[in-house]
Amino acid sequence: MFGAVTSDDDQPVTWVGRFPVHVTTLLVGLHALAAVLACFLTFAGGGILGHLVFDSAFVLQRGEIWQLVTYAFVHPPSVLLWFLIEMYMLYVFGREVERFIGQRAFIVLYATLLLAPPVLLTLWGLGERTGIAGSPALHFGVFVAFATIYPSVEMFLRIQAKWVALALAGIYTLQLFAFHAWSQLAVLWLSIGGAFLFIRLRGAGPELEWWNNLKEKWQPKPKFKVVPRPTARRVVEPEDIHVSIDPLLDKISKSGINSLTASERRALDRARNQLLNKSK
């Protein structure tokens, strides 16, 4: 457990006895079931698997749109060892991402990482036939989401998660680059960028100066209005003191001194002081 639960949307989908079943658990179970099914289909000849992996020609020409989803659940027996590692990473890191962002947001993240690659490859297939099978890029995107949330968590050999993610991304990139696998390289970085942006747009992860500058650049600028500075108004005393205090004396004679306001009392005091200064 890398962090505390920060979302109130982390209730189990169901329970198996005392064991809570979350979305991540269901995904691992679904992939495991698909891997077992792939073994039987391969034993029977494997013809059906050809219609479950993504092939842009089949999607565009035959309308086999289910391949936009089923490709990620095709795990042939030849990759079962990597599949076990992949499922372990999904369970450990996916569960932490689900705990942090909540169940509904995690479903949206997983669906985005699932659908974005085949949509891209379908468009790519308009000019060049493309294909994809399995879920390495999808679940690597889940790990990138984890590393975005907890970049400083120490992992293998006490290396921080952010450096592990960068190292794996670099190795995977060089491998695809060496074999001129441009469509797969595009899928890899689409998954990395999609996971990173999804988490960042939810406000998770440490503050990044370049990211904050980018957001400030596109935010509307506040409009400032110049307000003139108020100038103190000078009160001009009347030259004839008697003229200024006669109305006050009349008011006192009619209503008493308590009828004067605070400003009238100050004016009366000033006039009295002026008369006293003149008499000296």
N, C-alpha and C positions, 0 to 999 in steps of 0.2 A: 504494500500500500504506500504510494508515493506522496499522497496529499489527502487533505480532508475533503469530504463531500461538500461541494459549493453550489449544488443545484438541488432544488426541492422536487425535481422530476427524476428521481432515481429509484423508484419503487420497482420491485421485481415484476416481470410479466406474469409469472406463475411460480408455484412452489412444487418441488418434487420431494415430498416428505418435509424435512427441515432445510432442504437445500434450495436457496433462492435461484430462480432462473431469470437472468437478465437478457437484454437484446444480444449482447456479445456472446453469451452462452448459446443462444438459439442459432446464431450465425455459425459458430464452431460446429454445432451438431448438424446443421444443414450441409456444411461443406464436407464433414466426415461421411454423412450418408451419401452424398454425391460421389465421393471418392470410392466408396464400396461399390456403388452402382456402376461406376466406370470400369472397375475390375471385371464385373460380370459381362458388361457390354463388350469389352475388349476380348474376353474369352469367347464370346459368341460371334466375333468377327469385327466388331467396332464400327459397323456401317452407320449406326445411329449417331455415334459421337461426331461424325462429320457434319451432321445437321444441327449440332448443339454448339460447336465452336463458332466464333464469329468469322464470317467470310463476306466481305463487302459485295462480292458478285452475287451471292445468294440473297443478301438483304435487298440489294437494288433491283435485281432481275427477277427473283423468285418470290420476293416479299416475305422472307423468313425473318420477320422482325423480332421473334423471340430470342434470336441469337444476341441481341443487344444486352440481354440479361444472362442467358444460360452459359455464355462463354466462360464466365468467371467460376462456374461450378464444374468445369471439366478438368478432372485431375487424373490423368492416365497413370497406370501402375508404375511407369518408368520414373516418375517424379515423387513417389510416395515419401521418400526420406526428406526431401525438401518440403513436402507438404506438411509433415509433422512439425518441422521447425516453424513453418509459416503459421500453422494453427496455434502453436504455443505463443508466438508473437502477437497474434490477433487476440488471444484470450487475455494475456497479461497487459499489453499496452492498450488494446481496444477497450478493455474494462475500465482502465484508468481514465481514458478520454470520455467514456460514457458517464462515469461518476462525476467528472468535472463539468461537462457542458449539458448533461441531462439526456434523458432517453430520447425525446423527440428530436433534439438537435443532432444526436448521434445517428439516428436513422436518416436524417437529411444528409449528413456528411457522408455516410456509407453509400446512400443512393447516388449522390453526386459523383463520388469516386467510381462507382460501378458503371454509371451511364455515360459519363463524359468521354472516356476513351473510345467506345464504339461509335459514338456520335461523330467524334473527330475523324475516325477511320472511315466512316461512311462517306463523309465529305471528301476525304482523301481518295476514296475508291472511285470517285467520279473521273479521276485521271489515271489512277494506278490501283490495281487490285491489292487489297490489304486483308490481313487476318490477325486474329489474336485468340489465345486460349489460356485458361488459368487465371490466377489472381495475384501474382507476385507484385505487380505495380499497385494494385488496389490496396493490398495490405501493407505495402511499404508506405503508401500515403497515410494509413492509419498510424504507423510509427512516426512519420513526420509530424502528424498532429500532436502526438504525445510529446515529441521533442520540442515542439513549439510551446506547449504548455509548461513543460518541466525541462528547460534547456540545461540546467545545471545539475540535474540528477546524475550521480556517478553510476556507471554501468560496468561493462567489461574492463578489467584491469584499471578500474577507477577512472575511466575516461568518461567525460560528461556526455549526456545524450545528444547534445547539439553537434558535437564533433563526430560521434558515431554515425549520426544521420548524414552529415556531410561526407564522411569517408565512404559510406556505402553508396551514396548517390554518385560520388566520383568514380568509384570502381565500376558500378553498373553502367555509367555513362561511357567510360573508356571501352568497356566490353562491347557495347552496342555500336559505338563509333568504329571500332576495329572491323566489325563485320558489315558495315554500311547499313545497319538496320535502322533506317531513319524514322520509319513509322513507329517502331517500338520505342525509339529514343524520344519521340514526341509524346507518346503515351506516358512514359516515365516522368517527364518533366511537367506534363499536364497534371498528373497525380500529385507530384510534389508541390507544385504551385497552388493547385486547388485546395489541398489540405492546409497549407500554410495560410493562405488568404482566408479560408473559412474560419480558422481559429482566431486569426488576428482581427477579423471584422466583428467577432463576438467580444472583443476587448480582452482576450486572454493572452498570456505570455508577457515577457518583460518589455519595457518601453524600448523602442528602436528609434534612434534619432532620424534616420533617413525616412522611416515610415511616417513619423509624425510630421516631418517637413512636407512629405508628399500629400498627406491629408490636409494640412494647412493650405497648401497651394491650391487645392480644388475646392476648399470651403469658401462660401461667399464672404467677401470682405464687409465688415461692419461699416455702416455709414455714419460719419461723425458730423454733427452740426455745431458750428461755431456760435457760441453764445457770448454776446458782448459783456464785458466785465462791468458790473454796476459801479457807478461813481457816487461817491458820498455827496449828498446835497447839503450845501451850506445854508444855514439858517441866518438870515439877516435880521439882526435886532433893530427894531424901530429906534430912530434917533430920539424921539420924545418919549421918555420913560413913562410919563403920566398918561400918554395916549395908550400905551400898552397895558397899563394896570388899571385904568379907569373902568373898563368892562368887568374886570375881576372884582374890584371894590364894590361895584353895583351888585354883582351876583352875591357877594358876601353879605351885603346889607339886606338883600331880599331873602336869601335862603340859608345863610350861615356859611361859615368857613368849611364845614364838612361837605358842602355841595361841590367844592372844587375837585376837578379831576387831578390825577397825578401830574400831568403835563402842565396844568394851570398852576398847581402848587409850585412846580419848579420855576415857571415864569415869574411868579410872585416873589420867590426867593431871590432870583437874579436881579429883579428890579430893586428889591430892598437893599441888596449888597451894593448895587451901583449908586444908590442914593447915599448910603453910608460912606462909600469911598469919596464921593464928591464933597461931603460935608467935612472931611478931614483936612 
